[in-house]
Amino acid sequence: MYFTGFIAKGFKRDAFVDASGRSTADQWDLQHIGWRADWKPNERDTFSAQGDIFSGGAGTTFRIPTFEEPFVRTFNDNTRLGGGNFLSHWQRVFSASSDLRLQFYYDRNEGEDGVIEIQTDVFDIDFQHRFAPSTRQEIVWGAGYRRYQDETAGSFKLSYLPAARNTDLFSAFFHDEIALVEKRLRLALGAKFEHKDTGRPLRSAPAYR
C-alpha cells in the first residue's frame, strides 16, 4: 500500500468596509483537508480511495419582510458551511480483454444561516464488466444506483415543502461492439435503462426551527 497524496489548506478574508467605515459583513473563510491512497495487493486487483473534508463560513446580508414600517429589515449573519466526500474504486483484471470494476461514492454537504438549514447526502455505487466472447467482439455491461436526499429546517422567513425528500435512481446499460471488417468497419449496439423514484425519507425533518 502506498499514499499518493495528502493536502491541507485554508484561507481567511476579512470583510470590506463601506464609505462610512462600517463593515459590509462579507468576510469569508474555508479550511480543507484531502487525501488519496492507492494499493495493488496482487497482479489482478487494484484499489484506490480518496476523501475530502471542508468547513468554513461566509458573511451574508439579508433583507426580510416585516409587519411594521418600513416593512423590511436588513440584518447580517454568518453562513456556516461544511461537508465531505469519500470515493473508492476496485478493479480486477482477468485478461487483456476482460475486467471488473466497482466504484462507491458518498458526499455530504451542510449549510446554516439565519434563515434556513440545509443538509444533502448523495450515495452512489456503479458496477461494470468488460469481456470479449471472441476476437472480433467486445461487450461491456453494468448497473448503478444513486440516492440523493435533502433535509431542511426552515423558519418563518423561508421554508421548503416538503422539508425532506429523497430521490432514488436505478440504471443499467449494455454495449456490444463487433468488428465486421478487421480494422475498417465496426458495428456498435447499445442500450441504457433508468428508473427514477422520488419520495419522502423514513423520517421527516422539522419544517421550522
C-alpha positions in Angstrom: 0.0 0.0 0.0 1.2 3.5 -0.7 -0.2 7.0 -0.4 -0.1 9.2 -3.4 -1.4 12.5 -2.0 -2.3 14.5 1.1 -3.3 18.1 1.2 -4.4 20.6 3.9 -5.1 24.2 3.1 -7.2 27.2 4.2 -7.7 30.9 4.0 -9.4 33.7 5.8 -10.5 37.0 4.3 -11.7 40.0 6.3 -14.8 42.0 5.5 -14.7 45.1 3.4 -15.9 48.4 4.8 -18.2 51.0 3.2 -17.7 54.7 2.7 -18.6 55.4 6.4 -16.2 52.9 7.7 -18.7 50.3 8.7 -18.2 46.6 8.0 -20.1 45.2 5.0 -20.2 41.7 6.7 -18.8 39.9 3.6 -16.0 38.1 5.4 -15.1 34.6 4.2 -13.1 31.6 5.5 -12.6 28.0 4.4 -10.5 25.0 5.7 -9.9 21.9 3.6 -8.2 18.5 4.1 -7.9 15.9 1.3 -6.1 12.6 0.8 -5.7 9.7 -1.6 -4.4 6.2 -1.3 -3.6 3.5 -3.9 -2.5 0.0 -3.5 -2.1 -3.2 -5.5 -2.1 -6.4 -3.3 -1.6 -8.7 -6.3 -1.3 -8.8 -10.1 -5.1 -8.9 -10.6 -6.5 -6.4 -8.2 -6.1 -2.6 -7.9 -7.7 -0.5 -5.2 -7.9 3.3 -4.7 -9.6 5.5 -2.1 -9.8 9.2 -1.6 -11.7 11.7 0.6 -12.1 15.4 1.4 -13.4 17.3 4.4 -14.1 21.0 4.5 -15.6 23.7 6.8 -16.0 27.4 6.6 -18.2 30.4 6.6 -19.2 33.5 4.7 -20.8 36.7 5.8 -24.2 37.4 4.4 -26.6 40.3 4.4 -30.4 39.6 4.4 -33.4 41.7 3.7 -36.6 40.2 5.1 -40.2 41.4 5.2 -41.8 42.6 8.4 -45.3 43.6 9.6 -44.2 47.1 10.6 -42.9 50.0 8.7 -40.8 50.2 6.6 -41.9 46.5 6.1 -38.4 45.3 5.5 -35.4 44.7 7.8 -31.8 44.3 6.9 -29.5 42.2 9.1 -26.1 40.5 8.8 -25.4 36.9 9.6 -22.6 34.3 9.1 -23.4 31.3 6.9 -21.7 28.2 8.1 -20.7 25.6 5.5 -19.3 22.1 6.0 -19.1 18.6 4.5 -17.0 15.9 2.9 -16.9 13.1 0.4 -15.4 9.7 0.0 -14.6 7.8 -3.2 -13.3 4.2 -3.5 -12.6 2.1 -6.6 -11.7 -1.6 -7.2 -10.6 -3.2 -10.5 -9.9 -6.9 -11.1 -8.2 -7.8 -14.4 -8.8 -11.3 -15.7 -7.0 -10.8 -19.0 -6.2 -8.1 -21.6 -9.8 -8.2 -22.8 -11.7 -8.8 -19.5 -12.0 -7.0 -16.2 -14.5 -6.0 -13.5 -14.8 -2.5 -11.9 -16.7 -1.4 -8.8 -17.0 2.2 -7.6 -18.5 3.7 -4.4 -19.1 7.4 -3.7 -20.6 9.3 -0.8 -21.0 13.1 -0.4 -22.4 15.2 2.4 -22.9 19.0 2.4 -24.3 21.2 5.2 -25.2 24.8 5.4 -26.7 27.0 8.1 -27.5 30.7 8.2 -30.1 33.0 9.9 -32.9 31.9 7.5 -32.6 28.1 6.8 -30.6 25.0 7.5 -29.9 22.6 4.6 -28.3 19.1 4.6 -27.8 17.0 1.5 -26.5 13.4 1.1 -25.5 11.6 -2.1 -24.8 7.9 -2.2 -23.7 6.3 -5.5 -22.5 2.8 -6.5 -21.5 1.7 -10.0 -20.6 -1.8 -11.4 -19.1 -2.5 -14.8 -17.9 -5.8 -16.6 -16.0 -5.9 -19.8 -15.3 -9.2 -21.7 -14.6 -10.5 -25.3 -16.6 -13.5 -26.4 -14.4 -13.7 -29.5 -11.5 -11.9 -31.1 -13.9 -9.7 -33.1 -16.4 -8.8 -30.3 -16.2 -6.9 -27.0 -19.2 -6.5 -24.6 -19.4 -4.0 -21.7 -22.4 -4.0 -19.4 -23.0 -2.6 -16.0 -25.5 -1.2 -13.4 -25.7 1.6 -10.9 -27.7 3.1 -8.1 -27.8 6.6 -6.7 -29.7 8.1 -3.8 -30.0 11.9 -3.3 -31.5 13.1 0.0 -32.0 16.6 1.3 -33.4 17.9 4.6 -34.2 21.4 5.5 -35.1 23.2 8.7 -36.8 26.5 7.8 -38.2 29.5 9.6 -41.0 32.0 9.3 -38.9 33.8 6.7 -38.2 30.8 4.4 -39.1 27.1 4.3 -39.3 24.3 1.8 -42.2 21.9 1.4 -41.7 19.1 1.8 -39.0 19.7 4.3 -37.3 16.4 3.5 -37.2 14.3 0.4 -35.1 11.6 -1.2 -34.7 10.5 -4.9 -33.5 7.0 -6.0 -32.1 6.5 -9.4 -31.5 3.0 -10.8 -29.6 2.5 -14.1 -28.3 -0.3 -16.3 -26.5 -0.4 -19.7 -25.3 -2.8 -22.3 -22.8 -2.1 -25.1 -21.7 -4.6 -27.8 -19.0 -3.8 -30.4 -18.4 -6.1 -33.3 -15.6 -5.9 -35.9 -17.3 -6.6 -39.3 -14.2 -5.9 -41.3 -10.9 -6.0 -39.4 -9.6 -2.5 -38.7 -12.0 -1.0 -41.2 -15.7 -1.5 -40.2 -17.2 -2.0 -36.7 -20.8 -2.3 -35.6 -21.8 -0.9 -32.2 -25.1 -1.8 -30.4 -26.1 -0.5 -27.0 -29.0 0.4 -24.7 -29.4 2.2 -21.4 -32.2 2.0 -18.9 -33.1 4.3 -16.0 -35.8 4.4 -13.3 -36.2 7.3 -11.0 -38.2 7.2 -7.8 -38.9 10.3 -5.7 -40.4 10.0 -2.3 -40.2 11.1 1.4 -37.4 9.6 3.6 -38.2 7.3 6.5 -38.0 10.2 9.0 -39.3 13.7 8.3 -37.3 16.9 9.0 -38.8 19.8 11.0 -40.3 22.5 8.9 -39.4 25.3 11.4 -36.6 25.8 13.8 
